[in-house]
């Protein structure tokens, strides 16, 4: 018998909400992670210790040690970029992630390549501009004058 086609794509977080698997939430304020169920709609998941909002990091998140602030900065940058730790593909692992804080920008550029507009804005400053050259403004007495 043929399989019925999917009519609605299910977000991976919704899948785990349906199955009841606990999520790993990270509190970047006190550098701790907790397993929690999904919050009710409209409610934020608060840290049990500091009562600050926590971030859902997925089911395969492994928190760094509390005394490693650079690793927590790395995880926070990944979370702000929308990177979560859910099983992917046949292996069921969350995929490759940067090992150090210095590797995060290159990783984010690889998974979120810049758009054509962003590439145009990131042009090196050594390129010549078609705009006329402007002089520097100096003040002599009361009125500013422009020197070329």
KOLKEKOL-306288 format. One line per 5 residues: number of its first residue (from 1); their letters; for each residue x, y, z of C-alpha. Coordinates in nm, 2 decimals, decimal comma, m for minus. Layout:
<nodes>
NUM) A) X/Y/Z; ...
</nodes>
This chain:
<nodes>
1) XXXXX) 0,00/0,00/0,00; 0,13/0,35/m0,09; 0,23/0,58/0,19; 0,01/0,89/0,23; 0,20/1,21/0,14
6) XXXXX) 0,26/1,46/0,42; 0,03/1,75/0,40; 0,19/1,95/0,68; 0,55/1,98/0,77; 0,62/1,93/1,14
11) XXXXX) 0,89/2,13/1,31; 1,13/1,91/1,49; 1,05/2,08/1,82; 0,68/2,01/1,77; 0,77/1,64/1,71
16) XXXXX) 0,93/1,62/2,04; 0,64/1,80/2,20; 0,41/1,54/2,06; 0,64/1,25/2,17; 0,70/1,40/2,52
21) XXXXX) 1,08/1,39/2,51; 1,23/1,64/2,74; 1,41/1,94/2,60; 1,74/2,08/2,73; 1,71/2,45/2,83
26) XXXXX) 2,02/2,67/2,89; 2,03/2,96/3,14; 2,31/3,18/3,02; 2,28/3,40/3,33; 2,38/3,13/3,58
31) XXXXX) 2,55/2,90/3,32; 2,34/2,59/3,38; 2,12/2,36/3,18; 1,80/2,19/3,28; 1,57/1,93/3,12
36) XXXXX) 1,22/2,07/3,10; 0,90/1,98/2,93; 0,75/2,22/2,68; 0,60/2,53/2,84; 0,23/2,62/2,79
41) XXXXX) 0,17/2,84/2,50; 0,27/3,20/2,56; 0,48/3,12/2,87; 0,86/3,15/2,89; 1,06/2,87/3,06
46) XXXXX) 1,22/3,03/3,36; 1,54/2,91/3,53; 1,46/2,74/3,86; 1,75/2,92/4,03; 1,77/3,28/3,90
51) XXXXX) 1,42/3,30/3,74; 1,56/3,44/3,42; 1,42/3,31/3,08; 1,60/3,01/2,95; 1,67/2,91/2,58
56) XXXXX) 1,55/2,58/2,44; 1,87/2,42/2,30; 1,72/2,09/2,18; 1,73/1,73/2,29; 2,09/1,66/2,21
61) XXXXX) 2,25/1,96/2,39; 2,54/1,89/2,62; 2,61/2,19/2,84; 2,97/2,29/2,90; 3,11/2,31/3,25
66) XXXXX) 2,99/2,60/3,45; 3,35/2,73/3,51; 3,42/2,76/3,13; 3,28/3,11/3,04; 3,42/3,10/2,68
71) XXXXX) 3,24/2,78/2,60; 2,92/2,94/2,74; 2,98/3,24/2,52; 3,01/3,01/2,22; 2,69/2,83/2,30
76) XXXXX) 2,51/3,17/2,35; 2,63/3,30/2,01; 2,50/2,98/1,85; 2,17/3,01/2,03; 2,13/3,37/1,92
81) XXXXX) 2,20/3,26/1,56; 1,92/3,00/1,59; 2,14/2,69/1,61; 1,98/2,41/1,81; 2,09/2,06/1,90
86) XXXXX) 1,84/1,81/1,75; 1,93/1,47/1,60; 1,99/1,50/1,22; 2,00/1,23/0,95; 2,06/0,86/0,99
91) XXXXX) 2,32/0,89/1,26; 2,09/1,07/1,49; 2,36/1,32/1,60; 2,32/1,69/1,60; 2,59/1,73/1,33
96) XXXXX) 2,92/1,92/1,35; 2,95/2,22/1,58; 3,24/2,46/1,64; 3,47/2,34/1,92; 3,59/2,69/2,02
101) XXXXX) 3,46/3,04/2,04; 3,70/3,15/1,76; 3,54/2,90/1,52; 3,19/3,03/1,56; 3,19/3,31/1,30
106) XXXXX) 3,32/3,08/1,02; 3,06/2,82/1,12; 2,78/3,07/1,11; 2,90/3,20/0,77; 2,90/2,84/0,64
111) XXXXX) 2,55/2,75/0,76; 2,40/3,10/0,69; 2,58/3,24/0,39; 2,55/3,61/0,34; 2,29/3,74/0,09
116) XXXXX) 2,40/3,94/m0,22; 2,32/4,26/m0,04; 2,52/4,17/0,26; 2,82/4,07/0,04; 2,80/4,41/m0,13
121) XXXXX) 2,81/4,59/0,21; 3,11/4,38/0,32; 3,33/4,51/0,03; 3,69/4,57/0,13; 3,77/4,93/0,20
126) XXXXX) 4,06/4,92/m0,06; 3,82/4,93/m0,35; 3,79/5,27/m0,52; 3,45/5,44/m0,50; 3,30/5,62/m0,80
131) XXXXX) 3,20/5,90/m0,56; 3,42/6,21/m0,57; 3,69/6,23/m0,30; 3,60/6,44/0,00; 3,86/6,65/0,18
136) XXXXX) 3,90/6,66/0,55; 3,73/6,93/0,75; 3,94/7,16/0,97; 3,83/7,44/1,19; 4,01/7,77/1,16
141) XXXXX) 3,87/8,03/1,40; 3,49/8,02/1,39; 3,40/7,87/1,05; 3,50/7,52/0,93; 3,70/7,50/0,61
146) XXX) 3,76/7,21/0,38; 4,12/7,12/0,26; 4,20/6,90/m0,03
</nodes>
